Amino acid sequence: MALDFAAGCVGGAAGVLVGHPFDTVKVRLQVQNVNKPMYRGTFHCFQSIIRQESVLGLYKGIGSPMMGLTFINAIVFGVQGNTMRMLGRDTPLNQFLAGASAGAIQCVICCPMELAKTRMQMQGTGEKKSKRKMYKNSLDCLVRIYNKEGIRGINRGMVTTLVRETPGFGVYFLAYDVLTRSLGCEPEDPYMIPKLLFAGGMSGIASWLSTYPVDVIKSRLQADGVGGVYQYNGIMDCVRQSIQKEGWRVFTRGLTSTLLRAFPVNATTFATVTLFLMYMREGGECSIPDSEPPSVQLQPLQTQTQPTSM
């Protein structure tokens, strides 16, 4: 179990550094005012942020995921691994159930973390140096929200986070299991690392595609209230207003940047975790569970075992 947590920490840190700029673009596109849009699309958003706010603008709010995603990945891989051992058999259904369980549990950290990240990413939009900063950093953001709105405030968007993460992580681990088996990821394979990267990246894409509309609503709810102005009364009101103003295409806002982010982030995360576990086990620090199928020697994530992050 300790090895699963350690591997998750390593993979989480690597994933955040690779993908945060894409996440900033995604959030900006998801929550921008449709009547007065600042950005025409993904690449225009990238260019505008760099031009108006410098390259550092792409990394606004990175403090929150750097603190949170490391622990989230540790929880995800640890819970997934223990759930697989409890279920006993390494089957696609069990991979989905174990992943879904891990996704649900990590929402306790994920929701406040993403709330702070979203608020920080929206702060000073279009300004190289913000004239008036509402929040000094991610921690200050959560403290201010808590002082003003209490526990309910820092858990804004919890239901949508739970609805997104539970099936999303189920698909995540299921897809990785199927792909690594299909590609034949064996330790002696000279193309093992490219195969792991491909499997991890495609798993991330599959996970995001399965729950992306929920993520749009979550981002809008968590960004709502900035400046003291609230637009939505709840989840269904947010869905209704969004469809009325923008049509069904609203649920694809920011999807391009999300998929561009999903592949490298999850390829890095899964490959890092898998190779870390292999290295530690070969060093004799951890034995491979008996439940691991003998025909597939490289299954550290499939038997005992990902944000923008998602």
KENU-408316 format. One record per residue: x, y, z of N, C-alpha, C in turn. Coordinates in steps of 0.001 Angstrom, whole numbers, padded with zeros to 6 digits, always signed. Each point is the difference from the previous one (the first is absolute). Layout:
# residues N
XYZXYZXYZ
...
END
This chain:
# residues 310
+000830-001206+000000-000830+001206+000000+000865+001258+000000
+001064+000009+000818+000875+001164+000054+000642+000267-001347
+000327-001079-000731+000615+000147-001312-000973+000629-000991
-001265-000386+000082-001036+000599-000868-000097+001500+000245
+000006+000392+001267-000105+001424+000347+001225+000771-000500
+001182-000571+000182+001227+000658-000444+000016+000171-001510
-000416-001028-000708-000038+000070-001457-000983+001062-000470
-001136+000091+000681-000997+001008-000347+000529+001409+000196
+000774+000216+001056+000592+001324+000255+000941+000406-001115
+000849-000929-000416+000967+000286-001067-000726+000311-001308
-000966-000844-000344-000753+000205-001236-000812+001274+000013
-000559+000354+001164-000825+001199+000106+000779+001265-000250
+001186+000111+000596+000828+001189-000179+000417+000169-001450
+000340-001105-000653+000406+000056-001402-001154+000465-000880
-001199-000503+000288-001163+000358-000801-000383+001464+000097
+000094+000585+001193-000373+001406+000205+000891+000922-000822
+001297-000218+000049+000945+000865-000698-000218-000034-001508
-000372-001151-000521-000207-000147-001440-001284+000673-000461
-001070-000124+000775-001316+000359-000522-000679+001259+000487
+000568+000717+000987-000734+001121+000576-000342+001119-000991
+000898+000395-000914-000365+001058-000952-001253-000328-000811
-000159-001259-000405-001189-000412-000749-001250+000093+000880
+000169-000286+001285-001135+000070+000914-000467+001437+000181
+000932+000937+000062-000355+001416+000117-000817+000438-001206
+000419-000416-001185-000725+000330-001236-001390-000621+000030
-000093-001237+000452-001286-000687+000073-000988+000751+000877
+000449+000393+001188-000881+000700+000941-000436+001348-000560
+000926+000747-000602-000344+001307-000569-001072-000142-001081
+000121-001015-000840-000969-000210-001076-001352-000468+000535
+000029-000806+001058-001243-000538+000551-000866+001062+000659
+000627+000986+000631-000775+000939+000817-000091+001405-000581
+000598+000251-001169-000055+001353-000555-001428+000400-000376
-000276+001289+000067-001320+000545-000310-000285-000160-001489
-001044-000744-000326-000307-000268-001406-000425+001264-000729
-000542+000981+000727-000432+001251-000632+001178+000926-000306
+001075-000125+000798+001211+000796-000229+001228-000909+000101
+000136-000931-000942+001117-000961+000080+001357+000658-000216
+000954-000386+000823+001368+000510-000131+000831-000852-000946
-000376-001264-000122+000808-000936-000770-000829-000676-001084
+000599-000140-001188-000701-000621-001129+000172-001508-000028
+000992-000497+000680+000257-001432+000012+001240-000315+000811
+000415-001259-000056+001112-000472+000832+001292+000761-000266
+000420+000068-001247+001293+000611-000306-000036+001516+000171
-001160+000610-000271-000128+001436+000239+000086+000292+001495
-000549-000891+000809+000062+000154+001449+001443-000095+000480
+000757-000981-000511+001414-000126+000326+000744+001296-000321
-000182+000471-001222+000701+001198-000457-000372+001213+000843
-001296+000130+000305-000473+001164+000756+000550+000008+001410
+000017-001147+000656+000513-000072+001370+001481+000363+000034
+000773-000551-000947+001438+000284-000034+000252+001473-000304
-000770+000557-000942+000189+001393-000391-000423+000967+001101
-001127-000283+000642-000559+000919+000987+000538-000227+001411
+000314-001251+000338+000350-000318+001381+001384-000627+000148
+000715-000177-001122+001302-000676-000069-000189-001520+000136
+001078-000727-000193-000054-001465+000093-000471-000438+001386
+000321+000787+001015-000403-000349+001371-001513-000046+000157
-000712+000698-000893-001458-000032+000050-000551-001394-000210
+000713-000818-000758-000424-001384-000240+000144-000862+001242
+000793+000476+000949+000254-000792+001209-000712+000556+001229
-000961+000883-000223-000791+000479+001133-000733-001161+000661
+000037-000008+001308-000707-001050+000738+000731-001319+000084
+001263-000054-000427+000715-001285+000011+000319-000470+001421
+000022+000935+000943+000307-000384+001377-000980-001019+000555
-001277+000185-000319-001023-000904+000507+000167-001433-000517
+000113-000220-001330+000197-001379-000456+001355-000585+000391
+001031+000840+000118+001293-000530+000428-000087-000558+001413
-000800+000675+000847-000194-000510+001363-000985-001156+000028
-001078+000149-000777-001081-000967+000089+000114-001226-000869
+000445+000163-001263+000001-001137-000915+000975-001090+000396
+001087+000387+000644+000940-001007+000474-000688-000934+000992
-000742+000574+000943-000724-000812+000979-001176-000729-000650
-000657+000676-000957-001126-000628-000693+000451-001244-000732
+001094+000096-000761+000495-001164-000713+000449-001102+000954
+000575+000413+001121+000402-000990+000994-001230-000740+000529
-001071+000753+000289-001241-000616+000472-000601-000892-001074
-000042+000516-001237-000624-000749-001104+000691-001342-000210
+001322+000020-000147+000708-001250-000267+000005-000911+001224
+000054+000590+001192-000045-000815+001202-001345-000680+000189
-001095+000777-000135-001350-000555+000156-000296-001003-001110
+000390+000331-001227-000254-000911-001113+000713-001337+000201
+001249+000080+000455+000753-001224+000231-000605-000861+001103
-000391+000637+001092-000604-000758+001104-001362-000554-000372
-000773+000751-000773-001304-000489-000446+000154-001212-000904
+001006+000027-000887+000242-001149-000871+000372-001232+000814
+000780+000199+001049+000366-001139+000836-001216-000541+000749
-000909+000896+000407-001218-000442+000682-000928-000756-000955
-000080+000478-001234-000864-000650-000985+000563-001348-000446
+001311-000140+000089+000606-001309-000239+000372-000308-001435
-000913+000222-000933+000245-000361-001398+000293+001237-000835
+000970-000141-000888+000372+001108-000880-000810-000098-001290
-001195+000601+000013-000875+000002-001168-000299+001437-000401
-000434+000227-001246-000346+001365-000422-001050+000649+000895
-001014-000765+000415-001037+000553+000873+000588+000432+001337
+000871-000828+000569+000627+000352+001273+000923+001204-000136
+000661+000111-001148+000823+001188-000242-000861+001258+000007
-001170-000078-000621-000912+001146-000024-000499+000329+001408
-000402-001023+000746-000525+000207+001348+001070+000566+000936
+001214-000521-000109+001088+000484+000846+000345+001450-000337
+000031+000306-001293+000280+001371-000421-001086+000964+000437
-001260-000437-000119-001125+000839+000413+000038+000264+001504
+000345-000996+000772+000106+000165+001453+001086+001017+000346
+001129-000125-000658+001097+000935+000241-000391+001420-000399
-000704+000126-001130-000440+001309-000461-000946+000675+000970
-000913-000781+000567-000974+000555+000939+000677+000482+001288
+000925-000781+000519+000644+000340+001275+000863+001255-000111
+000714+000161-001125+000899+001141-000112-000717+001335-000229
-001317-000043-000190-000758+001247-000189+000088+000921+001214
+000220-000574+001171+000098+000792+001231+001125+001029-000110
+001085-000380-000668+001122+000919-000210-000149+000716-001335
-000472-000710-000995-000065+000529-001366-000893+001233-000119
-001154-000022+000636-000957+001097-000148+000540+001336+000534
+000456+000081+001258+000571+001273+000475+001232+000422-000795
+000810-000978-000394+001197+000314-000774-000363+000662-001328
-000982-000569-000692-000384+000544-001301-000750+001320+000144
-000686+000197+001113-000649+001280+000259+001051+001107+000087
+001045-000243+000787+001078+000991+000145+000721+000209-001322
+000245-001078-000707+000681+000086-001295-000799+000834-000989
-001299-000245-000079-000863+000727-000928-000048+001484+000332
-000159+000326+001290-000062+001413+000407+001317+000712-000298
+001128-000665+000232+001297+000597-000282+000224+000171-001502
-000470-000964-000788+000162+000082-001453-000817+001144-000598
-001127+000322+000608-000854+001074-000507+000428+001372+000505
+000824+000031+001029+000413+001274+000581+000938+000757-000934
-000281+001276-000213+000869+000830-000829-000010-000374-001464
-001154-000484-000486-000103-000368-001414+000307+001195-000895
+000948-000185-000909+000352+001053-000944+000923+001064+000551
+000505-000172+001223+000879+000998+000624+001354-000614+000314
+001066+000668-000442+001344-000501+000279+000296+000099+001488
-000388+001123+000590+000107+000173+001454-001355+000442+000515
-000619-000879+000759-001341+000286+000506+000015+001233+000891
-000913+000929-000286-000079+001217+000800-000516-000301+001402
-000920-000948+000058-000567-000359+001300-000139-001514+000087
+000816-000614+000815-000060-001448+000163-000929-000358+001148
-000995-000820-000333-000919-000438+001037+000654-001060+000889
+000834-000852-000631+000659-001073+000736+001513+000073-000199
+000747-000196+001067+001457+000014-000083+000532-001286-000601
-000608-001105+000372+000409-001311-000492-001147-000980+000218
+000219-001274-000339-001063-000999+000095-000491-000202+001427
+000927-000030+000951-000391-000196+001397-000801+001190+000502
+000448+001193-000331-000720+001211+000388-001403+000007-000607
-000106-000506-001218-001294-000090-000676-000969-000871+000798
+000450-001181+000413-000862-000907+000756-000361+000573+001367
+000962+000657+000634-000259+000601+001315-001063+001085-000107
+000114+000849-001024-000967+001083-000182-001393-000543-000318
-000050-001038-000834-001293-000607-000332-000617-000626+001245
+000832-000678+000804-000492-000626+001228-000525+001042+000983
+000733+001093+000168-000427+001054+000931-001314+000642-000431
-000234+000040-001299-001195+000650-000520-001185-000952-000128
+000273-001250-000431-001081-000930-000319+000015-001294+000803
+001056-000216+000794+000077-001205+000807+000376-001240-000800
-000255-001174+000609+000330-001284-000625-000707-000158-001341
-001243+000459-000056-000753-000126-001243+000674+000777-001122
+000611+001108+000330+000659+000821-001007+001201-000674-000627
+000860-000618+000823+001203-000624-000547-000308-001342-000660
-001232-000479+000162-000416-001221-000685-000971+000293-001143
+000011+001241-000472-000840+000371-001144+000384-000865-001209
-001002-000627-000603+000256-000870-001148+000284-001444+000374
-000217-000370+001270+000305-001361+000451-000823-001058-000734
-001291+000266-000197-000858-000993-000665+000465-000238-001435
+000267+001081-000721+000459-000162-001384+001385-000643-000048
+000832+000296+000979+001313-000648+000065-000154-001495+000196
-000906-000395+000891-000252-001412+000268-000557-000696-001238
-000928+000661-000696-000603-000579-001205+001045-000130-001114
+000948+000917-000040+001053-000063-001017+001058-001046+000342
+000469+000014+001232+001162-000806+000372-000305-001492+000142
-001187-000348+000495-000288-001411+000257+000019-000837-001283
-000829+000302-000994+000100-000784-001237+001269+000311-000785
+000489+001242+000114+001189+000395-000745+001215-000848+000343
+000229-000228+001291+001138-000827+000402-000241-001477-000288
-001272-000414+000006-000310-001373-000398+000416-000245-001443
-000375+000919-000882+000381-000098-001414+001514+000095-000148
+000600+000848+000798+001443+000245-000030+000797-001294+000186
-000274-000701+001092+000739-001227+000288-000425-001158-000904
-001266-000032-000371-000469-001037-000918+000708+000120-001342
+000061+001214-000543+000639+000222-001300+001486-000357+000056
+000668+000382+001093+001423-000311+000115+000234-001504+000078
-000850-000686+000719+000104-001455+000119-000148-000666-001368
-001030+000401-000731-000269-000598-001319+001144+000298-000975
+000474+001237-000007+001038+000390-000954+001344-000664+000289
+000396-000063+001269+001291-000622+000307-000017-001492-000316
-001146-000634+000208-000112-001421-000349+000040-000180-001518
-000727+000861-000714-000063-000110-001455+001348+000280-000655
+000732+000965+000559+001293+000373-000569+001115-000950+000423
-000254-000819+001005+001011-000952+000460+001189+000677+000654
-000265+000797+001018+001076+000737+000687+000783-000932+000915
+001074-000570-000520+000848-000906+000768+001317+000695+000338
+000599-000308+001151+001254+000649+000401+001117-000157-001021
+000030-001140-000711+001083-000230-000964-000273+000644-001357
-001167+000584-000187-000362+000628-001262+000791+001299-000180
+000767+000162-001101+000776+001238-000198-000881+001229-000194
-001266-000220-000355-000937+001109-000204-000966+000156+001173
+000392-000528+001155-000891+000016+001151-000364+001428+000413
+000989+000890+000103-000284+001359+000467-000926+000748-000955
+000242-000014-001338-000962+000642-000906-001407-000585+000121
-000090-001304+000220-001315-000635+000163-000689+000480+001273
+000782+000122+001077-000566+000497+001255-000478+001440-000149
+000803+000813-000677-000389+001393-000228-001279+000086-000817
-000092-000815-001039-001193+000007-000848-001226-000457+000787
+000143-001086+000758-001121-000523+000784-000463+001009+001043
+000940+000638+000692-000359+000993+001006-000674+001211-000611
+000543+000489-001122-000584+001165-000664-001400-000252-000509
-000208-001140-000636-001325-000328-000536-000999-000269+001116
+000470-000527+001130-000883-000212+001152-000512+001334+000532
+000893+000980+000037-000406+001334+000445-001020+000621-000927
+000197-000156-001300-000950+000536-000978-001364-000674+000146
-000001-001319+000143-001263-000735+000165-000743+000445+001254
+000754+000208+001077-000602+000427+001258-000655+001372-000140
+000702+000956-000594-000542+001348-000163-001209+000016-000916
+000046-000744-001087-001130-000023-000931-001264-000555+000670
+000177-000911+000935-001151-000642+000636-000754+000920+000955
+000664+001039+000504-000648+000848+001016+000171+001495-000256
+000458+000399-001179+000346+001398-000217-001151+000990+000224
-001220-000292-000459-001087+000964+000238-000179+000364+001473
+000211-000973+000880-000119+000262+001444+001098+000955+000449
+001170-000108-000599+001108+000865+000371-000285+001459-000349
-000684+000224-001127-000360+001369-000390-000891+000628+001075
-000997-000750+000445-000919+000504+001030+000744+000223+001307
+000894-000920+000347+000768+000141+001243+000834+001283-000016
+000674+000254-001108+000835+001204-000107-000836+001260+000135
-001181+000007-000611-000858+001184+000061-000526+000238+001412
-000335-001069+000687-000484+000146+001372+001116+000489+000924
+001219-000502-000203+001104+000391+000886+000498+001406-000299
-000158+000452-001245+000405+001366-000346-001094+001003+000352
-001211-000490+000198-001126+000876+000316+000199+000636+001376
-000314+001282+000098+000134+000694+001273+001259+000826+000113
+000899-000091-000985+001200+000834+000025-000431+001459-000109
+000439+000816+000933-000411+001398+000012-001314+000218+000724
-000548-001067+000601-001238+000128+000770-001278-000111-000805
+000121-000283-001302-001182-000114-000863-000255-001474-000328
-001161-000497+000392-000348-001393-000262-001003-000085-001144
+000264-000903-000933-000832-000145-001185-000892-001230+000046
+000462-001032+000719-000718-001281+000002-000519-000361+001395
-001180-000617+000032-000599-000431+001260+000296-001452+000330
+000643-000705-000913+000316-001402+000223+000380-000673-001299
+000163-001313+000075+000448-000766-001168-000983+000103-001159
-001263-000299+000255-000992-000011-001077-000218+001398-000572
+000082+001018+000851-000146+001367-000492+001181+000367-000894
+001189-000455+000356+001181+000237-000820-000131-000696-001352
-000475-001236+000013-000206-000749-001246-001032+000712-000870
-001105+000406+000610-001082+000649-000752+000462+001314-000621
+000646+000833+000786+000457+001285-000519+001060-000173-001086
+000877-000945+000196+001075-000225-000968-000550-000447-001342
-000981-000918+000024-000593-000491-001251-000816+001089-000678
-000745+000764+000791-000817+001069-000570+000843+001055-000714
+001130+000353+000574+000834+001064-000560+000938-000480-001105
+000493-001240+000124+001061-000453-000903-000310-001274-000764
-001123-000643+000293-000323-001250-000683+000802-001168+000542
-000172-001149-000640+000660-001208+000479+001520+000042-000173
+000486+000886-000870+001444+000098-000210+000728+000508+001241
-000747+000539+000940+000623+000482+001229+000776-001116+000702
-000468-001246-000164+000636-001121+000694+001299-000455-000654
+000413+000678-001071+001291-000308-000615+000983+001160+000155
-000379+001034+000719+000897+001145+000186+001274-000435+000717
+001136+000320-000599+001285-000352+000600+000429-001434-000231
-000763-000753-000804+000308-001421-000184+001333-000206-000721
+000297+000850-000976+001255-000155-000741+001211+000098+000921
+000040+001040+000830+001136+000152+000914+000031-001126+001031
-001176-000497+000373-000060-001104+000968+000621-001265-000572
-000321-000304-001256+000552-001201-000623+001490+000163-000287
+000409+001226-000375+001432+000257-000201+000765-000182+001305
-000652+000346+001099+000609-000166+001323-000073-001445+000461
-001116-000669-000279-000242-001339+000539+001056-001004-000425
+000398+000059-001280+000941-001028-000459+001354+000100+000694
+000704+001148-000065+001320+000035+000644-000038-000169+001516
-001031+000579+000645-000085-000100+001467-000180-001447+000443
-000954-000689-000596-000279-001366+000432+001014-001006-000524
+000599+000300-001151+001097-000838-000481+001155+000077+000997
+000318+001209+000432+001082+000205+000970-000322-000657+001335
-001231+000203+000465-000402-000531+001310+000048-001512+000043
-000685-000651-000942-000072-001463+000029+001363-000646-000272
+000744+000538-000965+001316-000574-000295+000928+000154+001200
-000040+001163+000635+000851+000238+001169-000340-000960+001136
-001293-000134+000279-000429-000894+001084+000367-001446-000310
-000271-000441-001226+000290-001385-000376+001486-000316+000103
+000833+000872-000568+001439-000224+000030+000556+000088+001425
-000568+000906+000806+000415+000130+001394-000283-001296+000762
-001192-000542-000176-000366-001241+000684+000863-001165-000468
+000256-000069-001321+000847-001066-000526+001405+000074+000597
+000546+001226+000023+001353+000182+000511+000087-000400+001473
-000980+000437+000800+000028-000308+001424-000178-001488+000254
-000845-000648-000798-000223-001435+000217+001208-000821-000414
+000625+000410-001102+001186-000727-000438+001124+000144+001015
-000063+001100+000767+001008+000206+001047-000281-000810+001241
-001136-000733-000007-000333-000875+001116-000734+000669+001127
-000452+001249-000216-000666+000715+001080-001484-000313+000080
-000505-000600-001052-001422-000343+000020-000222-001173-000907
-000743-000983+000442-000280-001167-000832-001279+000198-000777
-000067-000604-001173-001182+000093-000832-001078-000906+000565
-001234+000501+000139-001066-000791+000598-000262-001294-000772
-000480-001007+000713-000297-001279-000633-001121+000100-001009
-000855+001024+000144-001154+000112-000891+000382+000492-001384
+001272+000379-000204+000399+000532-001292+000055-001112-001032
-000590+000181-001179-000005-001025-001026+001422-000303-000455
+000407-001269-000042+001354-000347-000395+000291+000344-001450
-001022+000069-000821+000207+000258-001420+000340+001457-000270
-000309+000889+000928+000295+001420-000174+000854+000448+001177
+001322+000029-000211+000886+000275+001115-000013+001456+000418
-000286+000906-000948-000024+001426+000342-001417+000441+000262
-000477-000242+001216-001346+000432+000360-000031+000636+001376
+000933+000875+000337-000004+000563+001356-001208+000829+000290
-000550+000678-001012-001163+000847+000233-001280-000792-000117
+000071-001134-000699-001228-000733-000245-000338-000927+001144
+001000-000320+000802-000288-000911+001088+000020+000673+001344
+000709+001109+000128-000020+000671+001282+000040+001500-000152
-000297+000120-001067-000234+001327+000119-001396-000259+000521
+001296+010343-004890-000601-000660+000371+000536-000708+000719
-001704+006887-001664-000147-000295+000374+000042+000413-000598
-001554+001414-000663+000263+000928-000361-000223-000402+000343
-000076-000784-000299-000102+000557+000184+000491-000015-000700
-001698-001021+001365+000032-000509-000935+000775+000795-000512
END
